[in-house]
Amino acid sequence: MVGNTFKPNPNSNLAPNPNPNPNSAFNPNANPAGKPRSQGQDIYIGEGVVIQGTFSVPGKAEIHGTVNGELKADNLLVGLQGKITGTVTAREMDVLGEINKEIHCEEYLHIRSSGMVSGTLEYSDMEIERGGKFAGSMIQKPAKK
């Protein structure tokens, strides 16, 4: 199965997924070596929750519901049921659900086998698993240092 090959950037705050199921989210309680766990800087939007507006998250945004608007985060996880429509900016993105419209990924974008990204995409490094989908235009930019 291709889904077990996710290896985040060594400078990443994304924790490796200890669960062999590629369609499950990474471990939110994991603390990668040498990386302090942010406290009070993360957001979790659960399944069935619909929010609209502009959001800036200094830590990790984990989206399992629906977000309409603008979302900025350091790390972004879009779960299987997650859907974001609007302008999305993050250093790293892990997409099991769906992102639509304008996407800015500063370092690493991983579209899982269940994931769908559509619209205008700017990225530095990207991986699309077999079954993952992208529709739109993309521009590769150098990683921000």
C-alpha positions in Angstrom: 0.0 0.0 0.0 1.4 3.3 -1.1 -0.2 5.3 1.8 2.4 4.3 4.4 5.3 6.2 2.8 4.7 9.6 4.3 8.0 10.9 5.6 7.7 14.6 6.7 10.5 17.1 6.2 13.0 16.6 9.0 12.4 20.2 10.0 8.7 19.6 10.2 6.4 19.9 13.2 4.2 17.1 11.7 4.5 13.9 13.7 4.9 10.7 11.8 1.7 8.7 11.6 2.1 5.6 13.8 -1.2 4.3 12.6 -0.8 2.0 9.5 -4.2 3.2 8.1 -3.2 5.9 5.6 -6.6 7.5 5.8 -6.3 8.3 9.5 -4.9 11.5 10.9 -1.5 11.8 12.4 -1.1 11.5 16.1 -2.1 14.9 17.6 -0.3 14.1 20.9 3.1 13.2 19.3 6.0 15.4 20.1 8.8 15.1 17.5 12.2 15.0 19.1 13.6 18.5 19.7 10.4 20.2 18.8 8.4 21.9 21.6 4.7 21.1 21.6 2.7 24.2 21.2 0.1 24.8 23.9 -2.9 27.0 23.3 -1.8 27.8 19.7 -3.6 25.0 17.9 -7.2 24.7 16.6 -9.4 21.7 16.1 -12.6 21.8 14.0 -14.6 18.7 14.5 -16.8 16.8 12.0 -20.2 18.5 11.4 -18.8 21.9 12.5 -19.1 24.7 9.9 -17.2 27.9 10.4 -16.8 31.0 8.3 -14.3 33.9 8.6 -10.6 34.7 8.8 -8.5 32.5 11.1 -4.8 32.8 12.0 -3.3 29.8 13.9 0.3 30.0 15.2 0.4 26.3 15.7 -1.5 23.4 14.1 -4.9 23.6 12.5 -6.7 20.3 12.4 -9.9 20.5 10.2 -12.5 17.7 10.2 -15.4 19.9 9.5 -16.0 22.8 7.1 -14.1 26.1 6.9 -15.2 28.9 4.5 -12.9 31.9 4.3 -9.3 32.5 5.0 -7.1 30.2 7.1 -3.4 30.7 8.0 -1.5 28.1 10.1 1.9 26.8 10.6 0.8 23.2 10.1 -2.5 22.1 8.6 -4.2 18.7 8.6 -7.4 18.4 6.7 -9.1 15.1 7.8 -11.1 12.8 5.7 -14.4 14.7 6.3 -12.6 18.1 6.3 -13.3 20.7 3.6 -11.8 24.2 3.2 -12.9 26.7 0.6 -11.1 30.0 0.5 -7.5 31.2 0.8 -5.3 28.7 2.7 -1.7 29.4 3.8 0.5 27.1 5.7 4.1 26.0 6.0 3.1 22.3 5.8 -0.2 20.7 4.7 -1.4 17.1 5.1 -4.6 16.7 3.0 -6.9 13.7 3.5 -10.1 15.7 2.7 -10.5 18.7 0.4 -9.1 22.2 -0.1 -10.5 24.5 -2.8 -9.7 27.9 -4.2 -6.3 29.5 -3.4 -3.6 27.4 -1.7 -0.2 28.7 -0.5 2.1 26.0 0.9 5.4 27.3 1.9 7.3 24.0 2.4 5.6 20.6 2.1 2.2 19.6 0.7 1.1 16.0 1.0 -2.1 15.0 -0.8 -3.2 11.6 0.6 -5.0 8.9 -1.5 -8.3 10.3 -0.3 -7.3 14.0 -0.7 -8.5 16.6 -3.3 -6.9 20.0 -3.9 -8.3 22.3 -6.5 -7.7 25.9 -7.5 -4.5 27.9 -7.7 -1.6 26.2 -5.8 1.7 27.7 -4.8 4.0 25.1 -3.2 7.7 24.3 -2.6 7.7 20.5 -2.3 4.7 18.2 -2.9 3.8 14.5 -2.8 0.5 13.1 -4.2 -0.3 9.6 -3.3 -1.9 7.2 -5.8 -5.6 8.2 -5.8 -5.0 11.7 -4.6 -6.4 14.4 -6.8 -5.3 17.9 -8.0 -7.2 20.1 -10.4 -6.2 23.7 -11.3 -2.9 25.5 -11.8 0.2 25.1 -9.8 3.4 27.1 -9.4 6.5 25.7 -7.6 8.3 28.2 -5.5 11.6 27.9 -3.6 11.2 27.0 0.0 11.2 30.0 2.4 14.2 30.1 4.7 
